[in-house]
Amino acid sequence: MTALSVSTSAAASLRADALVIGVAKGSKGIVPAPGGEAVAEAFEGKLAEVLATLGATGAEGEAVKVPAPAGLKAPLVLAVGLGDAVEGGYELETLRRAAGVAARTLAGSKKVALALPAESAEEVEAVALGALLGTYAFGTYKQNGNGGKEPVGELLVLSTRKGSKDAKAAVERALAVGEEMNRARDLVNTAPNDLNPKSFAAIAQAAGKEHGLKVEVLDEKALLKGGFGGLLGVGNGSANPPRLVKVAYTHPKAKATLAFVGKGITYDSGGISLKPAGHNETMKCDMAGAAAVFAAVVAAKRLGLQVNVTAWLALAENMPSGTATRPGDVLRMYGGKTVEVLNTDAEGRLVLADAIVRAGEENPDVIVDVATLTGAMILALGNRTFGVMANNDELRASLHAAAGEVGEPSWPMPLPAELRKGMTESTIADLANMGDRMGGGLVAGLFLKEFVAEGIDWAHLDIAGPAFHEAAPFGYTPKGGTATAVRTLVRFAEQKAAGGKG
């Protein structure tokens, strides 16, 4: 595990495998960013010339290695681009991404010092978190691990704030959030023959024991006795039966009670409505919502937030077989509503519906569900932005703002009343699990809204696009699981703990 700390040591005298500085596009060429002045001085005014000779421009995401000159104890300098030079400080997300690029580029190093802009506590946290996330690698199934290169062993964030309470808190928060995000990434990346509802539940139980969280698991017998028709209906076709897992954190001075509900389809074949080739190879990631809410609750506990927050993991495997739910079947959901299943590949809303009703029985102030729910949301918002829907405009705005504060792209989406009609026209059940084809992501949100108890504020995050990154890594984002929504949920919990509205 990568060690992370703040240091006030002078960059020039620090012994490390590499020194990282930020560079930017100035009006007259490349300029060093705050924090890297001493390193730049060691080049005797020639740093910009050297970098330009090597093709550097200062563009965001760029990383150029330069042998360190005399006067520096570290043998290597890595210059990472921050984009256009700015006055008054760089955006925190720019710093997170730059630190992530540095950590990825320097994999295999034992000790790396980050001389990036890190004067405020917020900047310290951004650099620390970005670097920690950038060290992530998933080598579980490879004989040589991460291609022969281990993650950076020790990260030092250089700042004048060492010893201050806010700097210490910034690093602790970065560690808690970053390590739990990497836990969520591991879960998403684990092969579905190893991660099924039962094994996921066991992981939650182990984490509960480690961190002092209360964990309850409903197995298939308890689900049948309780009438959880959505979870059972989706899980009926698999040899791995479903689970509903409750992970609860409580604080004696809690200012609010929150419920985070996560879709946990550990593999989604589509069921009888089988997905075509080319659409099922990455469907191990269909439990990313459950991983996110699980990680967020553990992070809340580690941070000691003054809030009660419970994660509900709706876990099932959606497979075709002789016992699988068929298109045309009717399921009686937890709470009594009946649903005609028109498409077994619209299964996520079925397991979420059961969990939302169950979560609502505990009368939380807010329910937020997180799910890789619809391809329609990817068509609408692309691969890096998740949609935010809610039955309360203020709540939707709060979550959108929280996502923006932590660097997670999101966009508020409506719940048009006219799209509800298509789901309520079933001639044999209360609802159908499909509605109008156009606006499919909004239809899914409307379906979930039907299961929210009156008087409870609810929001839905459709993370289908950014939950699993299939392109080349960028910033602190690796290929594979990303842990999207963890930071948004943690920030939202922090705001509620502080007495915030929404």
Summary of the structure (lengths in Angstrom):
residues: 502
radius of gyration: 23.8
end to end distance: 36.6
largest distance: 80.7
contacts: 1915
relative contact order: 0.11
helix: 36%
strand: 22%
